[in-house]
Amino acid sequence: ADPKRGIRSYFWTYEPDKLIYAQDADGDENYHLYLVDVVSKKTRDLTPFPQVRAQVVAVEPKVPFQILAGMNKEDPRKHDVYRIDLRDGQATLDTKNPGNVIGWTTDADLTVRAALASTPDGGHEIWLRAAPQDPWKTILVIEPDDQGGPVDFSEDGRTLYYVSTVNANAERLMRRDVDTGQDSVVAEDPEYDVSGTFVHPLTRKIQAVSFYKDKLVWQVLDPSIAADFEKLSTVRHGELHVSRGDLKDRLWLASYVVDDGPVYYYVYDRSSKLATFLFSQRQALEGLPLVSMKPISFTSRDGLTIHGYLTLPAPSPLMGEGRDGGAPPTSVLPHPATEASAGPP
């Protein structure tokens, strides 16, 4: 418990009964990582260095007693990767940041194998290496107008999954064969970016991907979980979000984001195909006369399709109809023109 600022970021480690949360000191944004033993109630600062900001890089079930964390311990301008032993709190420098790496990706053995680096022109590069002692190799150049980055490695470490808009209209999920350097498409949509991936906790197989269209939609890649997603789609309306609940992959945590109420949480048992309601995120919103958002689109002057949402008020004696007996009045909030973008009237 933190009576001053509260705890906003936390997660379970793969060591039993231990979790980690991030917290700064009185809003200085120098977040430290704290290890909590939920049995003994003891808490320890894993990054007890003054004026240092720590961030989690990775945790892996195959290496339950260690985590990788980024810390700007040697240079406040960049985060190097440190390997921290959860048993004694020892932090050892693992991977040096040359100065322009903004993200790291590890394999199943908790080894840093890929990186996303920024370039002076505003673009990025994806770096790859076979082993910690090997030099980094640039495998993809992402121009300033494109997007992308590493996602994960396969269990055997011979495949790197990444997302990229290079040579595509929207961000798609790609695989890179580490041995041959060959790329292939795993999942894509001609108009919408890949939003997220659903990965098996042990085999590291990407079983489904999501796209944010009018709402979040899932594309199932692994037939073994198709029946589970089909079942979850019938529990209630709303955007389905799913996360794993255990390493045996029997229990999932499902949440439904709706536009006319709170977020609803369920625990789903894959063996029985039963979804059990847990709680809603904000119970005070239940039963209120809220209305839905309806997706709309129109064509702009330059031919692009503009997407948006329209929310109409529910019929009400207080609202009434427009003065001419038609639709209710509309409120318009125009974006003020900035000095740089303002044109002639």
N, C-alpha and C positions, 0 to 999 in steps of 0.2 A: 504494500500500500504506500502511496505517496500523497500526503495530504496537501502538498503545495501545488504541483502541476499535473498530477495524475500520471498514469502509465498508458501510453498510446501504442507502443510497439512491443510485442513479445511473441515467443514461439517455443515449442517443445524441442529439446535436443533429442538425440537418439540414445542418450544415457537415461536409464529409467529414473522417473521421478524428478527430473531436473529440467528447468526451463530457463530461458534467457530473456531479459528485457533491456531496452535501451532507455537511458534517461540522461538529461543534461543537468547542469547546476544553475538554478535560478534563471533559466532562459538564455544561457550563454551559447547554446547550440553545440557545445563540445560534448556530444553524446558519448557515454561510456556503456559498456556491456556488462550487465550484472547477472551472475549465475545464482539461481534460487533452487534450493533443495526443498521440495514441498513436504517432505517427511520431517526433516529436522528443523525446518523453517529458517535455516541459515542462508544468508545472502553474502555473496562475495563479488567485489569489483574485479572483473577479468582484465580490465584495461586501466589500471590505476595510475595514469600518467597525466600530469597537469597540462592544461592547454592543448590536449590532444582529442581529436574527434575520431571515434571508432565506428565502423559499419560492418555488418555481417557480409561475408563473401559467399560462404557455402558451408553446409553441413551434409554429411553422407552417412547412411545406415551402416556401410561397411567399416566406417571409422567412427564409432559412436563416442569415443572419449576425446575427440578433437573437433575444433572448428577452425575455419579460416576467417580472419577479420582484416579489414583494411584500416590502417592507422596512419595519420600524418605526423608520426613521431619524430622523424628525422628532418622533415621539411613540411611546413604547414601548407604548402601549395599542392602537395600530392600525397596520395595514400599508397603506401607499400602494403604487401600482404604478409600477415603474421600468422603462424600456426600456434594455436593456444591449446594446451592440455587442460581439459576440464577437471582433472583429478588434482593437480597441484597448482594450476593457474600459470604455469610457465609459458611465456610468449617468446617465440623464436622467429626471426626474420625468414620468410619463405621465398618471396618473389619481390624483386626491386621494381619500382615503377620508373621507367625512363623519363617520365614527366608528362606524357600526353595520354596515358591509358585512363579511361573513364569507367571501364567495366571488365571484370574477369569471369571466366567460365572454367569450371573444373570437371574432371572425369569422375568415374565411380570410385576411384581410389583417393579422392580428395586431393588431386594433383592439378595445379593450374596449367591448363593446356591451350586456352584461347583467350584473346583479349580484344576489346574494342578501343581503338585509339583515335583521337581527334587529329585532324590535319590543319595546317595553317590557313587553308582556303575555306574552312568551315565544313569540310566533309569529314569522312571517317574511313578507317581501314579495319578489316578483320585480320587479326594475327593468329597464327597457329604454330605449335611446336610439338614434336613427338615426345619429348622428355624435358624435365626441368633444366638439364644442362645444355640443351640444344638452343641455338639462336632462334629468334622469332622470324617467321616468314609471312609476308603479306599475301593473303589468298584472295582478297576482294577489296577493291577500291570503291568506296561509296561517295559519289560526288555530292556537293552541297545541296542539290535539289532532290537527292534520293535519301532513303532511310534504310536502316537495317542494323543487325547485330547478331552475335552468337546466342543460341538458346540452350543447347545441351549436347552431351556426348552420349553415344550408345553405350551399352554395358561393357562391350569389349574395347571401347575407346577408338575404334577404327572408323567411326562415322561422326561427323560434326553436323548438328542441325543448326540452321540459322535462318533468320528472316531477312528479306531484302526486297526493295522495289527496283533494283537494277534490271533493266530490260523488261520491265513489267509496269502496268498501270497502277497496281496496288501491291502492298507488301504480301509476299507469299512465303510459305515455309519450304526451305530447301534442305537437301542433304549433300554433304561433301564427303566423298570417299577419301580418307586421310592418306591411303597408300597410293591411289592412282591420281588423285586430284580432280576426279570427275564429279560434276554437279548434276543433280536431278531434282525435279519438283516433287514435293510430298503432298502439298495441298495449296490451293489458290482459289481466288474468286476474281473475276475480271474487273470488279468495281470496288470491292471492300478489302481492307487490310485484314490479315490474320490478327486476331485479338489475343488469343491465348492458346496454350497447349495443355492437354491432359495426359500426364506421363505416369506409367506404372512405377511404383516406388522402388522396386527391386530390379526388374528387367530393364527399366529405363526406356521401354518402348513407348513411342508416342501413339496413343490409342484414339485420340480425338483432338480436333482443333475447333476453335470458335471464331466467328466473324461477327463484327458489330454492324448489322444492317439496320433496318428499322428498330430492331431490338437484337439482343444477343442470340445467335443461333449456333448450333453445334453440327459439325460434320464428323461422324464416327468413322474412324479408319480401321478399327479392330472389331471384327464381327463378334468376338467373345463378350463385348460389353454393349452390343446393340440393344439387346432386350432390356438392359438396365436403364439406358437413356430413354428408351421408349416408355418404360414404366414411369420414370420420373417426370416425363412430359405430361402425364395424365394426373399427377397429384394435385396440382392447382395451376391457375394461370400465372403468368409472369415470366421474367427472364430467369432461366435456370443457371445457377452457379454451383459447381461441384468441386469438392476437394476430398482427398483420401483421409480416412480415419484411422487406419491401422496398416501395418506392414503385410499382414495376411491378405489385404485387399478384400476383406469381407464387408467392412463398414465404410460407408461414405457419408460425408456431411453435405447436404443439399440446402441451398437457400433460393428463395424466389423473390426477386425484386419486382414490385408492382408499382404502377403510377397512381393508384388510388388507395394506398394503404402502406403499412410498414413492411419491412423485410421479414419473411417467414422462414424459420429454420426447421429442418427435419434431419433425423438420422435414418439412413437407408441401409437395410440389411440385404446384401446381394443374394444370400442363400435362400431367404424366404421371399424376396422381392417385396418387402414390406417397408413403407416409409412411415416413421413415427414422428408426430409433431413434437417439437421441443419448446419453442417460444417465438414470439414476434419481437422485432427489434425495438418497436415503440408502440406499446399497447394502447396509448392514448389516441392513436390514429385509427384504431379499429372502430368500425361502425359510423365514422363520420361521412357526411355526404360529399365525398371527394369524387372528382371526375377524371376520366382517362385522357391521355394524350393520343391524338390521332396523327399518324405520319402523313406528311404532305410533301409534294415536290412540284417544282415548276422550272421552266427553262429560262435561263438568263439571256441577256442580249447577245452574249458571245457564244451561245449554244450549249453551255454547260448545264447540267441538271443540279439544281439547288435543293437539298433535302432539309426538312425541318419538321416541327411538331406543332399541332394546333390544339389548344385546349379551349373548349367552349363551356360557358357556365351552365350549370344544371338549371332547369326551369325553376323559377322562384317568383313569388308574388312581389318581392322587393325589387327584383331585377326588371321584370316586365319585358316587353318587347320594345323595339325601336319606336321612335315617335311616329314613323310612317307605318307602323304595324308590321314591320319586317323583322330582321335579325336584331339581337340586342346590340348595344353600342360596343365599339372596339377601342381599346387603349393601345396607342402606338408609342413606343419608346425608340426614337431614331438615335443612331450612334453619332455623336458630334464629330464633325470633320476636324482632323488635326491640321496643324500648320503645314506639315509636310505633304498631306494628301489632299488638302483643300484645293479645289479647282475653281473655275469661274462660275458664278451663280447661274 
